[in-house]
Amino acid sequence: MSYKKVLLIIAIISIGVALVYFLIQMEEISTKKTAESRPVGLPYNWVGNITKSQIAEPSGITYHAARRSLFVADDSGSIYETQLNGNIVQSKNLSELDIEGITVNPNTGLLYAVVEGDETILELDPETLSIQREFSIARNFEGEQILKKGGMGIEAIAFVPDVSHPEGGTFWVGNQSFSLKPKDEPSVICEVMVPLRSATTRKAEGTIINAYRMNFIDISGLAYDAQGDHLVLVSDTSNLLVELKREGTILGQYLLPGDEQEGIVLDGLGYMYIAQETGEIIKLADRRLR
């Protein structure tokens, strides 16, 4: 085979590869635009409201796999542990702190609650609900204060475990905003690295290592979907559930049932729990495609 023919074949293969790459990129862009612009109804089977004893204003919820129970944060500063049928196991008031979200580190079983306004993460013992440590979150990222002091504040938190990470994983927090104007407080989610293993003091600071502005307002709930390896966000005002890859790409948007959704968690067993500020905790059989 002549040298020219070899070059021609290489050129044709290169063009083919480039064309395939271009088509894949165009498909991903099209999928992203569709996901961002077309919410669909959430596929689910209704199980019901599991609240047995009224929790006045649930603001966050998480599932503790080791204890097979739910932990619910309340706007008054109380933390409740409930069975999966809603029966309360224990509760404790944390000095009327404005707790707006709660999550669990499955590696240790410890709970982490976020305090709005202070922008701090409290480490809690699930046995006693007592505060073990406190981590403040630095408000700046890449020279910009994205967690505005005196602003609406953090409304949601989720822990994403990672065995290869030096701290065992990272937190994701959602900053509430009711405006998408560039100069206003951003509607943003942030990945926060907290010195869970490296800090030896009772108080330490976490650092924002990633931040993504959202195209919707009022981020009120946040959870990690381990099966899909993505985040699940809730927008109260828009009644939306948003699936988000951890590099910031929106995978899909769903219209939520209920009202005043303040917290969400997936139990890994096929069920979704939504904490509503009205006092209800809704349980749904999750039928989204995995």
VMD Tcl script that draws the C-alpha trace (Angstrom):
set ca {
  {0.00 0.00 0.00}
  {1.38 3.39 -0.99}
  {2.26 6.08 1.52}
  {-0.47 8.37 0.13}
  {-3.15 5.71 0.60}
  {-2.08 5.19 4.21}
  {-2.32 8.92 4.85}
  {-5.76 8.99 3.20}
  {-7.03 6.14 5.39}
  {-5.67 7.82 8.52}
  {-7.33 11.09 7.49}
  {-10.70 9.36 6.89}
  {-10.51 7.58 10.27}
  {-9.59 10.84 12.02}
  {-12.51 12.66 10.39}
  {-14.84 9.82 11.41}
  {-13.67 9.93 15.01}
  {-14.04 13.70 15.11}
  {-17.54 13.46 13.64}
  {-18.61 10.86 16.21}
  {-17.21 13.03 19.03}
  {-19.04 16.07 17.65}
  {-22.35 14.16 17.47}
  {-21.92 12.88 21.04}
  {-21.26 16.41 22.27}
  {-24.30 17.75 20.42}
  {-26.46 15.01 21.93}
  {-25.22 15.82 25.45}
  {-25.92 19.53 24.92}
  {-29.40 18.72 23.60}
  {-30.08 16.39 26.55}
  {-28.93 19.05 29.01}
  {-31.13 21.73 27.44}
  {-34.13 19.38 27.48}
  {-33.51 18.44 31.12}
  {-33.22 22.08 32.13}
  {-36.33 23.27 30.32}
  {-38.92 20.50 30.51}
  {-39.99 19.29 33.96}
  {-42.10 16.13 33.90}
  {-44.33 14.57 36.50}
  {-42.47 12.60 39.17}
  {-43.11 8.86 38.67}
  {-44.08 7.44 42.07}
  {-46.55 5.37 44.04}
  {-48.13 7.16 46.97}
  {-47.52 5.49 50.34}
  {-48.81 8.29 52.56}
  {-48.09 10.77 55.32}
  {-46.19 8.87 58.03}
  {-46.33 11.63 60.67}
  {-47.86 10.21 63.83}
  {-47.02 12.98 66.27}
  {-46.97 16.39 64.62}
  {-43.52 17.87 64.12}
  {-44.38 21.54 63.83}
  {-42.18 22.68 60.92}
  {-39.90 20.00 59.45}
  {-36.99 21.65 57.65}
  {-34.78 18.69 56.79}
  {-34.70 14.89 56.82}
  {-32.16 12.08 56.48}
  {-32.15 8.28 56.61}
  {-29.80 6.45 58.99}
  {-29.18 3.01 57.49}
  {-27.45 1.53 60.55}
  {-30.33 2.53 62.85}
  {-33.03 2.01 60.18}
  {-34.63 5.28 61.22}
  {-35.22 8.83 60.03}
  {-33.80 11.97 61.61}
  {-35.84 15.14 61.11}
  {-34.76 18.72 61.75}
  {-37.34 21.27 62.83}
  {-37.28 25.05 62.35}
  {-37.49 25.53 66.12}
  {-34.06 23.94 66.56}
  {-35.24 20.47 67.52}
  {-33.99 17.16 66.13}
  {-36.27 14.11 66.06}
  {-35.51 10.47 65.43}
  {-38.48 8.53 64.09}
  {-39.15 5.00 63.00}
  {-39.94 4.48 59.31}
  {-43.64 4.49 60.20}
  {-43.29 7.94 61.79}
  {-43.30 6.99 65.47}
  {-40.94 9.24 67.43}
  {-38.00 7.49 69.10}
  {-36.29 10.51 70.67}
  {-36.03 14.27 70.32}
  {-33.88 17.13 71.54}
  {-33.92 20.92 71.27}
  {-30.59 22.50 70.38}
  {-31.06 25.92 71.98}
  {-33.50 27.15 69.34}
  {-30.90 27.14 66.57}
  {-32.26 27.72 63.05}
  {-31.53 24.23 61.73}
  {-32.54 23.90 58.09}
  {-31.08 20.58 56.99}
  {-29.65 17.32 58.28}
  {-27.57 14.49 56.81}
  {-25.60 11.44 57.93}
  {-22.09 10.19 57.29}
  {-22.64 6.45 56.63}
  {-18.97 5.74 57.36}
  {-19.28 6.80 60.99}
  {-23.02 7.05 61.62}
  {-22.64 10.62 62.88}
  {-25.26 13.23 61.99}
  {-24.58 16.69 60.58}
  {-27.07 19.56 60.83}
  {-26.65 22.92 59.10}
  {-27.54 26.19 60.85}
  {-28.96 28.88 58.57}
  {-27.46 32.36 58.86}
  {-24.47 31.17 60.89}
  {-23.55 28.84 57.98}
  {-22.21 26.24 60.36}
  {-22.37 22.45 60.37}
  {-23.02 20.75 63.71}
  {-21.79 17.20 64.28}
  {-24.31 15.22 66.35}
  {-24.20 11.89 68.15}
  {-27.23 9.88 66.92}
  {-27.52 8.13 70.31}
  {-27.96 11.32 72.36}
  {-28.40 14.07 69.71}
  {-25.74 16.05 71.56}
  {-23.35 18.35 69.68}
  {-19.85 16.89 69.30}
  {-18.13 19.44 67.03}
  {-18.91 22.58 65.04}
  {-17.62 23.53 61.60}
  {-18.07 27.02 60.19}
  {-18.17 27.34 56.39}
  {-15.95 29.95 54.75}
  {-18.29 32.13 52.70}
  {-15.98 32.90 49.77}
  {-15.19 30.93 46.63}
  {-12.70 32.09 44.01}
  {-12.71 35.62 45.43}
  {-16.50 36.00 45.58}
  {-18.71 35.87 48.66}
  {-21.36 33.44 47.47}
  {-22.78 32.70 50.93}
  {-23.84 36.26 51.69}
  {-23.59 37.37 55.30}
  {-27.05 38.51 56.31}
  {-28.58 36.79 53.28}
  {-31.18 34.03 53.07}
  {-28.61 31.42 54.09}
  {-28.09 27.69 53.71}
  {-31.29 25.64 53.56}
  {-30.05 22.17 52.69}
  {-27.18 19.75 53.24}
  {-26.10 16.30 52.03}
  {-22.98 14.22 52.68}
  {-21.38 12.30 49.80}
  {-19.11 9.52 51.10}
  {-15.84 8.77 49.31}
  {-13.46 6.14 50.72}
  {-10.55 7.61 48.75}
  {-11.05 11.13 50.13}
  {-8.76 12.13 53.04}
  {-11.79 13.32 55.07}
  {-14.03 10.40 54.07}
  {-16.14 12.49 51.71}
  {-17.51 15.99 51.22}
  {-20.65 17.94 52.05}
  {-22.95 19.68 49.59}
  {-25.03 22.64 50.76}
  {-27.76 24.63 49.04}
  {-27.98 28.41 49.47}
  {-31.51 29.77 49.35}
  {-32.26 32.70 47.05}
  {-35.44 34.07 45.53}
  {-33.75 35.86 42.64}
  {-31.73 34.83 39.59}
  {-30.44 38.35 38.86}
  {-26.62 38.37 38.51}
  {-26.02 40.95 41.25}
  {-28.39 39.39 43.80}
  {-27.63 36.61 46.26}
  {-26.99 33.51 44.13}
  {-29.16 30.42 44.03}
  {-26.20 28.09 44.35}
  {-25.08 24.70 45.59}
  {-21.59 24.30 47.01}
  {-19.30 21.37 47.64}
  {-17.64 21.88 51.02}
  {-14.58 20.09 52.34}
  {-14.72 19.79 56.12}
  {-11.81 18.47 58.26}
  {-13.75 15.55 59.69}
  {-10.61 13.45 60.17}
  {-7.78 15.98 60.19}
  {-9.16 18.47 62.75}
  {-8.49 17.79 66.42}
  {-10.28 20.81 67.90}
  {-13.96 21.08 68.78}
  {-14.35 23.96 66.32}
  {-12.88 24.11 62.80}
  {-13.63 25.55 59.37}
  {-14.83 24.04 56.12}
  {-13.86 25.32 52.67}
  {-15.96 25.63 49.52}
  {-14.18 23.70 46.74}
  {-16.90 23.82 44.05}
  {-19.96 25.98 43.44}
  {-22.67 25.87 40.77}
  {-25.35 28.48 40.15}
  {-28.80 27.02 39.54}
  {-31.41 28.22 37.05}
  {-34.20 27.96 39.64}
  {-34.85 29.65 42.99}
  {-35.53 28.54 46.57}
  {-33.28 25.51 47.08}
  {-34.89 23.97 50.16}
  {-33.78 20.32 50.22}
  {-30.78 18.26 49.14}
  {-29.91 14.56 49.15}
  {-27.38 12.19 47.62}
  {-28.70 9.42 45.37}
  {-26.05 6.72 45.84}
  {-27.56 4.42 43.21}
  {-27.36 7.07 40.51}
  {-24.30 8.81 42.01}
  {-25.89 12.22 41.69}
  {-27.50 14.88 43.85}
  {-31.22 15.44 44.26}
  {-32.37 19.01 44.92}
  {-35.76 20.34 45.93}
  {-37.12 23.78 45.08}
  {-40.02 24.64 47.37}
  {-41.38 27.61 45.41}
  {-41.25 25.73 42.09}
  {-42.38 22.35 43.48}
  {-39.42 20.78 41.67}
  {-37.14 17.83 42.20}
  {-33.91 18.31 40.24}
  {-31.33 15.60 39.52}
  {-27.83 17.03 39.28}
  {-24.49 15.44 38.41}
  {-21.68 16.42 40.75}
  {-19.95 18.46 38.05}
  {-23.05 20.66 37.75}
  {-25.02 19.13 34.85}
  {-28.78 18.88 35.29}
  {-30.00 15.38 34.42}
  {-33.72 15.90 34.84}
  {-36.49 17.87 36.54}
  {-39.68 16.48 38.05}
  {-42.83 18.11 39.38}
  {-43.30 17.19 43.04}
  {-46.53 16.32 44.83}
  {-47.44 18.12 48.02}
  {-46.54 21.63 49.12}
  {-43.86 23.51 51.09}
  {-41.24 20.81 50.54}
  {-38.32 21.52 52.88}
  {-36.32 18.29 52.91}
  {-35.81 15.08 50.97}
  {-34.02 11.77 51.43}
  {-33.79 8.42 49.63}
  {-33.45 5.33 51.81}
  {-31.75 3.13 49.20}
  {-34.64 0.69 49.52}
  {-36.78 2.29 46.83}
  {-38.52 4.92 48.93}
  {-38.36 8.69 49.03}
  {-39.31 10.80 52.06}
  {-40.24 14.47 51.68}
  {-40.45 16.69 54.77}
  {-43.01 19.46 54.39}
  {-43.11 22.64 56.45}
  {-46.81 21.94 57.02}
  {-45.79 19.18 59.45}
  {-46.22 16.21 57.13}
  {-43.58 13.68 56.10}
  {-44.64 12.13 52.81}
  {-43.43 8.67 51.86}
  {-43.34 7.73 48.16}
  {-42.27 4.63 46.29}
  {-39.68 6.07 43.92}
  {-40.23 4.98 40.31}
  {-37.64 7.14 38.55}
  {-35.48 5.18 36.09}
  {-32.06 4.36 37.57}
}
mol new
graphics top color blue
foreach p $ca { graphics top sphere $p radius 0.5 }
foreach p [lrange $ca 0 end-1] q [lrange $ca 1 end] { graphics top cylinder $p $q radius 0.2 }
display resetview
